[in-house]
C-alpha cells in the first residue's frame, strides 16, 4: 500500500514514522508512506498557502491551488483521496478495514480556520475522528494511517485484530498477565483452568457484559 499525506507541518510526522508497528511495516516493505509539504506546491513566491476568507471571519483559510496541484501530481487511477475534517463521516473500524484494502491513499490535512470549500471536490471521502476540534488534520491522519496499516496482511498477526473491540459490534474482553494476585486483585480462576471451552465462554460473556455497560448502542446494531 502507498499512503501520501499532504500537510503544512511535515515535521509532526517524524516520530510517528520511526517507531513501533508503523516503522516495522515500512521496513518490511508492506507500506510506503510519504509526507508532502503543501507549501512546496504553492505558486506564491513566499510559498503562501492560506489567506483570509471572503466575507470576513476569524482565522486563515487554506487556498485551493497548492492542494489541487499536489493531488494532481500524486493521484493515480487507483487512488482514494481522503479529507480530514470535523464535518466528515465518523471514523469506525469497519471503515478502517475498507481502507486497508485500497492500493493508494492520499490524506489531506486541513488546518487553521479550515479550507477553501472547493477543495472538497478533490475528496472521495471525508472523515472525522469525533465531535471535537483539533488544531489541524495531522493527528487525525496519523490515527487513520495507524488503524489502517495494522490491518494490512503481514503487519501483525491476523488473529490479533480479529479479536479487537468493535469487531462484530462488541468491545474486547478483559485480559490479564502475571502475577496472578496483584494488590489483592486476582486473575479470574477460569483463565487459569486450561479449559478452552470455558475460557471461550467466559470471554464471550465478559465481552457482552462490557459492551452493555459501556457501549449499549453497539448491541443495537447486532
GICORUR-V717404 format. One record per residue. N is the residue number from 1. RES is the residue in three letters. PHI is phi in whole degrees, 0 to 359 (999 if undefined). OMEGA is omega in whole degrees, -180 to 180 (999 if undefined). Layout:
n: {N N}
res: {RES RES}
phi: {PHI PHI}
omega: {OMEGA OMEGA}
This chain:
n: {1 2 3 4 5 6 7 8 9 10 11 12 13 14 15 16 17 18 19 20 21 22 23 24 25 26 27 28 29 30 31 32 33 34 35 36 37 38 39 40 41 42 43 44 45 46 47 48 49 50 51 52 53 54 55 56 57 58 59 60 61 62 63 64 65 66 67 68 69 70 71 72 73 74 75 76 77 78 79 80 81 82 83 84 85 86 87 88 89 90 91 92 93 94 95 96 97 98 99 100 101 102 103 104 105 106 107 108 109 110 111 112 113 114 115 116 117 118 119 120 121 122 123 124 125 126 127 128 129 130 131 132 133 134 135 136 137 138 139 140 141 142 143 144 145 146 147 148 149 150 151 152 153 154 155 156 157 158 159 160 161 162 163 164 165 166 167 168 169 170 171 172 173 174 175 176 177 178 179 180 181 182 183 184 185 186 187 188 189 190 191 192 193 194 195 196 197 198 199 200 201 202 203 204 205 206 207 208 209 210 211 212 213 214 215 216 217 218 219 220 221 222}
res: {UNK UNK UNK UNK UNK UNK UNK UNK UNK UNK UNK UNK UNK UNK UNK UNK UNK UNK UNK UNK UNK UNK UNK UNK UNK UNK UNK UNK UNK UNK UNK UNK UNK UNK UNK UNK UNK UNK UNK UNK UNK UNK UNK UNK UNK UNK UNK UNK UNK UNK UNK UNK UNK UNK UNK UNK UNK UNK UNK UNK UNK UNK UNK UNK UNK UNK UNK UNK UNK UNK UNK UNK UNK UNK UNK UNK UNK UNK UNK UNK UNK UNK UNK UNK UNK UNK UNK UNK UNK UNK UNK UNK UNK UNK UNK UNK UNK UNK UNK UNK UNK UNK UNK UNK UNK UNK UNK UNK UNK UNK UNK UNK UNK UNK UNK UNK UNK UNK UNK UNK UNK UNK UNK UNK UNK UNK UNK UNK UNK UNK UNK UNK UNK UNK UNK UNK UNK UNK UNK UNK UNK UNK UNK UNK UNK UNK UNK UNK UNK UNK UNK UNK UNK UNK UNK UNK UNK UNK UNK UNK UNK UNK UNK UNK UNK UNK UNK UNK UNK UNK UNK UNK UNK UNK UNK UNK UNK UNK UNK UNK UNK UNK UNK UNK UNK UNK UNK UNK UNK UNK UNK UNK UNK UNK UNK UNK UNK UNK UNK UNK UNK UNK UNK UNK UNK UNK UNK UNK UNK UNK UNK UNK UNK UNK UNK UNK UNK UNK UNK UNK UNK UNK}
phi: {999 246 233 250 243 259 207 260 230 299 297 295 264 300 292 303 275 250 229 58 295 299 298 296 295 294 298 281 77 277 212 241 245 236 255 242 282 302 298 290 259 288 267 284 300 258 60 290 233 222 203 288 282 298 91 86 115 276 85 259 239 294 277 287 306 298 286 299 294 295 295 302 286 257 289 236 297 259 280 238 263 236 256 277 205 294 269 278 289 298 283 229 299 298 291 300 298 300 290 293 268 283 272 212 246 242 255 255 265 284 198 57 282 146 225 307 306 293 295 302 294 281 275 275 204 244 234 239 280 164 274 205 246 258 289 188 274 298 298 298 294 293 298 300 300 299 293 277 299 294 267 291 307 96 284 228 298 303 298 297 276 292 265 297 302 85 292 61 60 222 276 291 282 289 234 221 218 295 277 296 240 232 51 86 264 253 291 306 301 299 287 263 282 78 272 296 294 293 296 299 297 301 295 296 295 294 297 293 299 296 292 299 285 254 219 300 297 293 293 294 271 282}
omega: {175 177 175 -179 -179 -175 172 178 -177 -179 -180 -173 -173 179 -178 -176 -173 -176 164 -173 180 180 -179 178 177 -179 179 -178 -180 177 176 -177 178 178 -177 177 -179 -179 -179 178 -179 177 177 -179 179 178 -180 -179 -177 180 177 180 175 179 179 -178 -177 171 180 -176 178 -177 -177 -171 -178 -177 176 -179 179 179 177 -178 -173 -171 176 -176 -176 -177 172 -176 -176 -180 176 -178 177 178 -178 179 178 -175 -179 179 178 178 177 177 179 -177 -180 179 179 179 -174 176 171 -178 -180 180 174 178 180 -178 -179 -179 177 -175 -177 177 178 -179 178 -167 169 -175 174 -174 173 176 -179 -176 175 -175 173 178 179 -177 -176 180 179 -180 176 179 179 -178 -179 -177 -179 -175 -178 180 179 -180 177 -179 172 177 -173 -178 -179 -177 176 179 -178 170 177 171 -176 176 172 175 -178 178 179 178 -177 172 180 1 179 178 179 -180 177 179 -173 174 178 -174 -177 -179 179 -171 -176 -179 -171 -180 179 178 179 179 179 -178 178 -180 180 178 178 179 -180 -180 177 -176 -170 -178 -179 179 179 -178 178 -178 -177 999}
